Protein backbone atom coordinates (compact mmCIF):
# COMPACT_ATOMS: atom_id res chain seq x y z
CA UNK A 1 0.00 0.00 0.00
CA UNK A 2 1.37 3.40 -0.88
CA UNK A 3 1.34 6.33 1.50
CA UNK A 4 -0.42 8.45 -1.15
CA UNK A 5 -3.81 6.71 -0.94
CA UNK A 6 -6.44 8.42 1.18
CA UNK A 7 -9.88 6.88 0.93
CA UNK A 8 -11.38 9.97 2.58
CA UNK A 9 -10.89 11.62 -0.84
CA UNK A 10 -13.50 9.22 -2.26
CA UNK A 11 -16.77 10.98 -3.25
CA UNK A 12 -18.63 8.99 -0.59
CA UNK A 13 -16.83 11.01 2.07
CA UNK A 14 -17.60 14.42 0.64
CA UNK A 15 -20.15 16.53 2.48
CA UNK A 16 -23.78 16.08 1.51
CA UNK A 17 -24.92 18.59 -1.07
CA UNK A 18 -28.04 19.33 0.94
CA UNK A 19 -27.50 18.32 4.59
CA UNK A 20 -30.69 17.90 6.55
CA UNK A 21 -31.19 18.47 10.28
CA UNK A 22 -33.79 15.67 10.21
CA UNK A 23 -31.33 12.95 9.22
CA UNK A 24 -27.78 11.82 9.83
CA UNK A 25 -25.68 10.00 7.27
CA UNK A 26 -24.05 6.71 8.31
CA UNK A 27 -21.45 4.91 6.20
CA UNK A 28 -20.14 1.39 6.69
CA UNK A 29 -16.97 0.33 4.85
CA UNK A 30 -15.66 -3.15 4.13
CA UNK A 31 -12.03 -3.73 3.09
CA UNK A 32 -11.15 -7.29 2.09
CA UNK A 33 -10.65 -9.63 -0.84
CA UNK A 34 -13.30 -9.46 -3.56
CA UNK A 35 -14.85 -12.75 -2.39
CA UNK A 36 -14.91 -11.69 1.27
CA UNK A 37 -16.52 -8.32 0.49
CA UNK A 38 -19.20 -9.95 -1.67
CA UNK A 39 -19.90 -12.58 1.00
CA UNK A 40 -20.12 -9.94 3.74
CA UNK A 41 -22.54 -7.84 1.68
CA UNK A 42 -24.77 -10.89 1.15
CA UNK A 43 -24.54 -11.82 4.84
CA UNK A 44 -25.41 -8.28 5.96
CA UNK A 45 -28.51 -8.48 3.76
CA UNK A 46 -29.57 -11.90 5.07
CA UNK A 47 -29.15 -10.68 8.66
CA UNK A 48 -31.16 -7.53 7.97
CA UNK A 49 -28.25 -5.16 8.63
CA UNK A 50 -27.99 -3.55 5.17
CA UNK A 51 -29.83 -4.25 1.94
CA UNK A 52 -27.72 -5.08 -1.09
CA UNK A 53 -28.79 -1.91 -2.91
CA UNK A 54 -27.19 0.31 -0.22
CA UNK A 55 -23.68 -0.88 -1.16
CA UNK A 56 -21.44 0.81 -3.69
CA UNK A 57 -19.90 -1.18 -6.51
CA UNK A 58 -16.63 -2.82 -5.50
CA UNK A 59 -13.99 -0.12 -5.45
CA UNK A 60 -10.25 -0.56 -5.95
CA UNK A 61 -7.72 0.03 -3.19
CA UNK A 62 -3.95 0.50 -3.47
CA UNK A 63 -3.56 -3.20 -2.59
CA UNK A 64 -4.50 -5.11 -5.77
CA UNK A 65 -5.59 -8.06 -3.61
CA UNK A 66 -8.18 -5.97 -1.77
CA UNK A 67 -11.31 -4.02 -2.69
CA UNK A 68 -13.72 -1.94 -0.68
CA UNK A 69 -17.45 -1.32 -0.64
CA UNK A 70 -19.31 1.49 1.09
CA UNK A 71 -22.88 1.34 2.36
CA UNK A 72 -24.65 4.63 2.87
CA UNK A 73 -27.65 4.82 5.17
CA UNK A 74 -29.56 7.65 6.78
CA UNK A 75 -31.08 7.68 10.24
CA UNK A 76 -33.52 10.21 11.64
CA UNK A 77 -32.11 12.64 14.17
CA UNK A 78 -33.90 13.58 17.35
CA UNK A 79 -33.77 17.26 16.95
C-alpha positions in Angstrom: 0.0 0.0 0.0 1.4 3.4 -0.9 1.3 6.3 1.5 -0.4 8.5 -1.1 -3.8 6.7 -0.9 -6.4 8.4 1.2 -9.9 6.9 0.9 -11.4 10.0 2.6 -10.9 11.6 -0.8 -13.5 9.2 -2.3 -16.8 11.0 -3.3 -18.6 9.0 -0.6 -16.8 11.0 2.1 -17.6 14.4 0.6 -20.2 16.5 2.5 -23.8 16.1 1.5 -24.9 18.6 -1.1 -28.0 19.3 0.9 -27.5 18.3 4.6 -30.7 17.9 6.5 -31.2 18.5 10.3 -33.8 15.7 10.2 -31.3 13.0 9.2 -27.8 11.8 9.8 -25.7 10.0 7.3 -24.1 6.7 8.3 -21.4 4.9 6.2 -20.1 1.4 6.7 -17.0 0.3 4.8 -15.7 -3.2 4.1 -12.0 -3.7 3.1 -11.1 -7.3 2.1 -10.7 -9.6 -0.8 -13.3 -9.5 -3.6 -14.9 -12.8 -2.4 -14.9 -11.7 1.3 -16.5 -8.3 0.5 -19.2 -9.9 -1.7 -19.9 -12.6 1.0 -20.1 -9.9 3.7 -22.5 -7.8 1.7 -24.8 -10.9 1.2 -24.5 -11.8 4.8 -25.4 -8.3 6.0 -28.5 -8.5 3.8 -29.6 -11.9 5.1 -29.2 -10.7 8.7 -31.2 -7.5 8.0 -28.3 -5.2 8.6 -28.0 -3.5 5.2 -29.8 -4.2 1.9 -27.7 -5.1 -1.1 -28.8 -1.9 -2.9 -27.2 0.3 -0.2 -23.7 -0.9 -1.2 -21.4 0.8 -3.7 -19.9 -1.2 -6.5 -16.6 -2.8 -5.5 -14.0 -0.1 -5.5 -10.2 -0.6 -5.9 -7.7 0.0 -3.2 -3.9 0.5 -3.5 -3.6 -3.2 -2.6 -4.5 -5.1 -5.8 -5.6 -8.1 -3.6 -8.2 -6.0 -1.8 -11.3 -4.0 -2.7 -13.7 -1.9 -0.7 -17.4 -1.3 -0.6 -19.3 1.5 1.1 -22.9 1.3 2.4 -24.7 4.6 2.9 -27.6 4.8 5.2 -29.6 7.7 6.8 -31.1 7.7 10.2 -33.5 10.2 11.6 -32.1 12.6 14.2 -33.9 13.6 17.3 -33.8 17.3 17.0 
